[in-house]
């Protein structure tokens, strides 16, 4: 269970108070009353979501998705907390209770939500590419397959030679399905998306309890730390490979992970087919409704996930059903909250000016995604500062804030002088087989 023991202990009350505060702030509740909290739901002067042919709210969402990825990876996977810490290291951290609270908030607010946001946006982006190719009369299948294979290569290099845990390889799998099924009726696609994103992942952990299976042996904390802190690049590559293959041989992890990615990939396809962003004004009443509904769904799912209403020891299967369904409700609810909230906020000038800071980061999604892993290696591995097992989430949060601020500045300055990000540029050349200029012309820079 997420919070063990007394739900009214100081730690639990602080946790629930923080979670409640997050939702209150996200609804913009202030001392002037409840009406102000519905500001973004009321008719207001609006501004277009599309600028210079690009849907800027999608780029801003990509930037936000990268921020959630940064939180998830740095707080847990890349820093090793808590799975790759020894008991002595956990006990020596200066703020252990605060670290646990941050870990739990990350689990509820960002972990898995980063994956589904990323998957949704990649599915949406791939559909844009297909539609663009069809509009230009190009053979989109050949180009699309090339894009997928280049992404697969980048993903494999990332997972094995830089940092384990890459998601790009699974977009290759999802993209193949999209290539053959994108012409299906919108309702069929939406049904497939719901089944893959919610039904199968929610059932997976329950079936895992019922169906006999042998779990793969775990990797010891000492072996992970010895490899990653050795300062040897070869030892790092070997441990990346070992962790990746550990996931491959666990069928339940594989089913839940890939199914979740596929589901939101198809949801992105569905959003593209109905022109959700280009026809946002037309869909605005439904977007507002979805935003409102997402709040109780998220809170109810979070409650079931944290405190399943039956004893685990007496009713393990029922407990697991409530626990699993609750987490999926939390994930789908928060995904809807983030997506619809972004669309609503981006239409208001007073909020849009702040969210636009995320646009340059989103335009360089691939570059910034890989850059986060490179910096993580330099921070936590022996190839750099070797902080693995040394600092907890409370000390990592300031690093995340500073680094993401750097990514905003870096992306903004880069795109002032260059057409696209460096890895996006390489991807484009690899797919087209033609040289594309990267540096903008002097007169364009002057403007």
C-alpha positions as a printed Julia matrix, in Angstrom:
447×3 Matrix{Float64}:
   0.0     0.0     0.0
   1.24    3.49   -0.75
   0.88    4.88    2.76
   1.25    2.21    5.39
  -0.23    2.45    8.85
  -2.42    5.21   10.26
  -3.96    7.39    7.51
  -4.21   10.2    10.06
  -0.53   10.25   11.0
   1.38   13.53   10.45
   3.11   12.1     7.38
  -0.15   10.9     5.84
  -1.93   14.18    6.58
   0.94   16.14    5.04
   0.8    13.92    1.96
  -2.95   14.3     1.49
  -2.73   18.01    2.2
  -0.06   18.41   -0.49
  -2.09   16.39   -3.0
  -5.2    18.46   -2.23
  -3.19   21.68   -2.61
  -1.95   20.58   -6.04
  -5.5    20.15   -7.28
  -6.65   23.39   -5.71
  -3.85   25.33   -7.35
  -4.45   23.6   -10.66
  -8.04   24.84  -10.53
  -6.86   28.35   -9.63
  -8.9    28.58   -6.46
  -8.21   31.77   -4.48
  -9.77   33.78   -1.68
 -12.3    35.38   -3.99
 -14.32   32.2    -4.06
 -15.27   29.18   -6.11
 -16.23   31.16   -9.21
 -12.6    32.1    -9.75
 -11.67   28.41   -9.74
 -13.83   27.95  -12.84
 -12.13   30.78  -14.73
 -10.69   28.56  -17.41
 -14.06   26.88  -17.91
 -15.92   30.14  -18.58
 -16.18   31.79  -22.03
 -13.2    34.13  -22.44
 -11.48   35.98  -25.29
  -9.56   33.19  -27.01
  -6.53   32.98  -29.26
  -5.7    30.43  -31.98
  -3.82   27.25  -31.11
  -2.06   27.2   -34.49
   0.78   29.55  -35.4
   2.85   29.45  -38.6
   1.44   26.05  -39.51
   2.37   24.46  -36.16
  -0.07   23.59  -33.4
   1.77   25.33  -30.58
  -0.29   23.78  -27.8
   1.01   20.37  -28.95
   4.6    21.63  -28.74
   3.87   23.03  -25.27
   2.39   19.68  -24.25
   5.53   17.95  -25.51
   7.59   20.28  -23.35
   5.42   19.48  -20.33
   5.65   15.75  -21.07
   9.45   16.06  -21.06
   9.24   17.75  -17.65
   7.21   14.85  -16.26
   9.73   12.4   -17.8
  12.52   14.34  -16.09
  10.78   14.11  -12.71
  10.07   10.4   -13.06
  13.51    9.38  -14.28
  15.63   11.55  -12.01
  13.64   10.92   -8.82
  13.62    7.13   -9.19
  15.15    5.25  -12.11
  18.3     7.24  -12.86
  19.14    8.21   -9.26
  18.51    4.62   -8.14
  16.09    5.69   -5.38
  14.99    3.58   -3.59
  15.52    0.26   -5.4
  19.27    0.66   -5.98
  20.06    2.09   -2.52
  21.4    -0.03    0.31
  19.58    0.1     3.65
  22.5     2.05    5.11
  22.33    4.62    2.32
  18.57    5.07    2.77
  19.04    5.53    6.52
  21.78    8.14    6.02
  19.69   10.47    3.82
  19.05   13.82    5.58
  15.29   14.02    4.85
  13.97   10.43    4.63
  10.29   11.25    5.33
  10.27   14.12    2.84
  11.93   11.83    0.29
   9.12    9.29    0.73
   6.44   11.95    0.31
   8.05   13.22   -2.9
   8.33    9.63   -4.15
   4.61    9.06   -3.54
   3.58   12.35   -5.11
   5.72   11.5    -8.14
   3.96    8.12   -8.36
   0.52    9.75   -8.32
   1.21   12.85  -10.41
   3.98   11.99  -12.91
   5.07    8.35  -13.04
   3.28    6.55  -15.89
   1.59    9.87  -16.72
   4.84   10.89  -18.42
   4.8     7.7   -20.49
   1.16    8.06  -21.56
   1.54   11.76  -22.44
   4.63   10.98  -24.49
   2.9     8.04  -26.22
  -0.21   10.08  -27.0
   1.85   12.89  -28.54
   3.96   10.5   -30.62
   0.83    8.81  -31.94
  -0.6    12.22  -32.79
   2.66   13.29  -34.45
   2.88   10.14  -36.55
  -0.66   10.69  -37.79
   0.27   14.24  -38.77
   3.18   12.82  -40.78
   0.94   10.3   -42.55
  -1.65   12.92  -43.4
   0.99   15.34  -44.65
   2.46   12.67  -46.94
  -0.98   11.81  -48.3
  -1.76   15.49  -48.9
   1.48   15.89  -50.88
   0.82   12.73  -52.88
   3.91   10.99  -51.48
   4.38    7.31  -50.78
   3.95    7.73  -47.06
   4.37    4.02  -46.19
   8.0     3.95  -47.33
   8.81    7.22  -45.58
   6.92    6.21  -42.45
   8.72    2.87  -42.2
  12.06    4.66  -42.58
  11.1     7.02  -39.75
  10.24    4.05  -37.57
  13.49    2.21  -38.28
  15.6     5.3   -37.58
  13.7     5.76  -34.32
  14.33    2.1   -33.47
  18.08    2.56  -33.99
  18.12    5.72  -31.87
  16.16    3.92  -29.16
  18.52    0.93  -29.11
  21.59    3.17  -28.96
  19.97    5.14  -26.15
  18.93    2.08  -24.1
  22.19    0.14  -24.33
  24.93    2.72  -24.85
  23.62    5.64  -22.77
  20.89    4.87  -20.22
  18.52    1.93  -19.74
  14.75    2.51  -19.79
  14.3     3.94  -23.3
  10.75    4.16  -24.66
  11.48    4.98  -28.32
  11.93    1.33  -29.32
   8.36    0.56  -28.35
   7.15    3.39  -30.56
   8.53    1.32  -33.43
   6.15   -1.49  -32.42
   3.27    0.93  -31.92
   4.01    2.64  -35.22
   3.78   -0.63  -37.14
   0.29   -1.2   -35.73
  -0.67    2.37  -36.56
   0.54    1.97  -40.14
  -1.9    -0.87  -40.82
  -4.82    0.18  -38.64
  -5.01    3.96  -38.91
  -7.83    3.8   -41.51
 -10.19    2.06  -39.09
 -13.31    3.89  -37.98
 -12.75    6.42  -35.2
 -14.95    4.51  -32.74
 -13.04    1.3   -33.4
  -9.73    3.08  -32.81
 -11.06    4.59  -29.58
 -12.23    1.15  -28.4
  -8.82   -0.35  -29.17
  -7.14    2.53  -27.32
  -9.31    2.05  -24.19
  -8.76   -1.71  -24.18
  -4.99   -1.42  -24.53
  -4.55    1.58  -22.23
  -6.93    0.62  -19.42
  -8.46   -2.86  -19.55
  -5.34   -4.93  -20.26
  -2.96   -3.05  -17.88
  -5.59   -3.1   -15.1
  -6.1    -6.85  -15.6
  -2.41   -7.69  -15.9
  -1.5    -7.38  -12.21
  -4.59   -9.37  -11.19
  -3.92  -12.18  -13.67
  -0.32  -12.24  -12.48
  -1.63  -13.32   -9.04
  -3.91  -16.03  -10.48
  -1.81  -17.63  -13.23
   1.28  -19.52  -12.01
   4.54  -18.19  -13.41
   8.2   -17.91  -12.52
   9.48  -14.41  -11.86
  12.93  -13.47  -13.14
  15.61  -13.25  -10.48
  16.32   -9.72   -9.33
  19.51   -7.79   -9.87
  21.31   -7.06   -6.62
  21.84   -3.52   -5.4
  25.55   -4.13   -4.97
  26.02   -5.31   -8.57
  24.15   -2.26   -9.93
  26.15    0.17   -7.85
  29.42   -1.58   -8.62
  28.76   -1.36  -12.36
  27.37    2.17  -12.58
  29.86    3.67  -10.12
  32.9     1.87  -11.52
  33.76    4.69  -13.9
  34.02    2.11  -16.67
  31.9     2.79  -19.72
  31.96   -0.9   -20.64
  30.58   -1.87  -17.21
  27.82    0.72  -17.65
  26.85   -0.75  -21.04
  26.8    -4.28  -19.6
  24.53   -3.24  -16.72
  22.23   -1.34  -19.09
  21.94   -4.54  -21.13
  21.31   -6.69  -18.06
  18.52   -4.43  -16.76
  16.89   -4.22  -20.18
  16.9    -7.99  -20.64
  15.54   -8.45  -17.12
  12.44   -6.59  -18.32
  12.18   -8.58  -21.53
  11.98  -11.95  -19.77
   9.2   -10.81  -17.41
   6.07  -11.44  -19.54
   3.73   -9.58  -17.19
   5.87   -6.45  -17.19
   6.21   -6.67  -20.95
   2.45   -7.07  -21.54
   1.46   -4.2   -19.28
   4.2    -1.86  -20.5
   3.76   -2.34  -24.25
  -0.04   -2.47  -24.03
  -0.09    0.86  -22.21
   2.13    2.49  -24.82
   0.05    1.09  -27.69
  -3.18    2.24  -26.09
  -2.19    5.88  -25.78
  -0.48    5.75  -29.15
  -3.88    4.83  -30.62
  -5.52    7.54  -28.54
  -3.16   10.04  -30.17
  -4.15    8.61  -33.55
  -7.83    9.09  -32.67
  -7.21   12.7   -31.56
  -5.48   13.36  -34.88
  -8.26   11.81  -36.94
 -10.96   13.92  -35.29
  -8.76   17.07  -35.54
  -8.99   17.65  -31.81
  -6.52   20.52  -31.79
  -7.35   22.17  -35.1
 -11.07   22.11  -34.26
 -10.61   22.88  -30.58
 -13.2    25.69  -30.65
 -15.83   23.29  -31.96
 -14.95   20.68  -29.32
 -14.66   23.21  -26.49
 -17.84   22.18  -24.58
 -16.72   18.53  -24.57
 -13.18   19.52  -23.57
 -14.57   21.45  -20.59
 -16.76   18.51  -19.62
 -13.82   16.08  -19.84
 -11.7    18.44  -17.73
 -14.35   18.59  -14.98
 -14.99   14.83  -15.01
 -11.25   14.07  -14.86
 -10.96   15.58  -11.37
 -13.26   13.19   -9.45
 -12.02   10.26  -11.56
  -8.42   11.07  -10.59
  -9.23   11.58   -6.91
 -11.35    8.43   -6.69
  -8.74    6.37   -8.49
  -6.0     7.75   -6.23
  -8.03    6.84   -3.15
  -8.59    3.24   -4.3
  -4.92    2.95   -5.19
  -3.75    4.28   -1.83
  -6.39    2.71    0.41
  -8.15   -0.26   -1.17
 -11.29   -0.69    0.96
 -10.76   -4.39    1.74
  -8.0    -6.03    3.8
  -5.16   -7.25    1.62
  -4.54  -10.33    3.76
  -8.18  -11.53    3.73
  -9.15  -10.67    0.15
  -5.91  -10.42   -1.86
  -7.52  -10.64   -5.32
 -10.27   -8.09   -4.58
  -7.65   -5.83   -3.01
  -5.46   -6.13   -6.1
  -8.4    -5.38   -8.41
  -9.23   -2.17   -6.51
  -5.56   -1.29   -6.29
  -4.9    -1.85  -10.01
  -8.11   -0.27  -11.31
  -7.55    2.69   -8.99
  -4.11    3.37  -10.39
  -5.38    3.17  -13.97
  -8.21    5.57  -13.08
  -5.6     7.88  -11.58
  -3.52    7.65  -14.76
  -6.36    8.16  -17.26
  -7.9    10.9   -15.12
  -4.68   12.87  -14.78
  -3.87   12.41  -18.45
  -7.27   13.9   -19.33
  -6.76   16.67  -16.75
  -3.37   17.62  -18.22
  -4.52   17.4   -21.84
  -7.79   19.32  -21.51
  -6.32   21.78  -19.02
  -3.53   22.63  -21.45
  -5.96   23.24  -24.28
  -8.15   25.47  -22.08
  -5.25   27.41  -20.61
  -3.49   27.88  -23.94
  -6.55   29.67  -25.27
  -6.25   32.35  -22.56
  -3.62   35.01  -23.18
  -2.86   35.48  -19.47
  -1.82   31.82  -19.13
  -0.56   31.22  -22.65
   2.38   33.58  -22.24
   3.76   31.3   -19.53
   3.03   28.01  -21.27
   4.72   29.23  -24.45
   8.05   28.91  -22.65
   7.59   25.14  -23.1
   7.14   25.37  -26.89
  10.87   25.46  -27.85
  11.52   22.45  -25.6
   8.67   20.58  -27.3
   9.98   21.42  -30.77
  13.22   19.63  -29.84
  11.62   16.65  -28.1
  14.08   14.01  -29.27
  17.16   16.1   -28.54
  15.96   17.09  -25.07
  14.85   13.54  -24.24
  18.28   12.09  -25.01
  20.0    15.06  -23.35
  18.22   14.26  -20.08
  19.74   10.76  -20.13
  23.23   12.06  -20.94
  23.07   14.5   -18.03
  21.73   11.74  -15.75
  24.76    9.58  -16.59
  27.08   12.49  -15.79
  25.29   13.15  -12.5
  24.63    9.7   -11.08
  27.17    7.35  -12.69
  30.85    6.93  -11.97
  31.56    8.36  -15.41
  30.57   11.71  -13.86
  29.81   12.79  -10.29
  28.76    9.33   -9.09
  25.73   10.47   -7.05
  23.9     7.13   -7.38
  22.87    6.04   -3.89
  23.99    9.35   -2.37
  21.07   11.79   -2.71
  17.32   11.39   -2.35
  14.37   13.06   -4.08
  14.39   16.12   -1.81
  17.89   17.0    -3.05
  17.11   16.01   -6.64
  14.13   18.37   -7.03
  16.34   21.52   -7.19
  18.53   19.79   -9.8
  15.44   19.02  -11.89
  14.2    22.62  -11.71
  17.59   24.07  -12.67
  18.2    21.59  -15.46
  14.77   22.05  -17.01
  15.24   25.83  -16.87
  18.49   25.24  -18.75
  16.62   23.15  -21.35
  14.14   25.99  -21.89
  16.94   28.54  -22.41
  19.02   26.15  -24.52
  16.09   25.23  -26.79
  15.03   28.86  -27.21
  18.53   30.02  -28.15
  19.18   27.02  -30.41
  16.0    27.54  -32.43
  16.87   31.21  -32.86
  19.81   30.19  -35.05
  18.87   26.72  -36.31
  15.85   25.27  -38.06
  15.46   22.29  -35.77
  17.17   20.36  -32.98
  20.41   18.48  -33.75
  18.97   14.98  -33.34
  15.79   15.95  -35.2
  18.04   17.17  -38.02
  19.96   13.87  -38.11
  16.67   11.95  -38.06
  15.36   13.97  -41.0
  18.52   13.4   -43.07
  18.55    9.67  -42.27
  14.93    9.29  -43.39
  15.09   11.41  -46.55
  18.62   10.47  -47.6
  19.14   14.12  -48.53
  21.1    16.96  -46.99
  19.01   19.57  -45.18
  20.45   22.9   -44.01
  20.52   23.31  -40.24
  21.68   26.92  -39.81
  19.13   29.62  -40.57
  20.09   32.27  -43.13
  21.61   35.46  -41.84
  18.62   37.57  -42.88
  16.28   35.24  -41.0
  18.39   35.57  -37.85
  18.39   39.34  -38.18
  14.6    39.37  -38.31
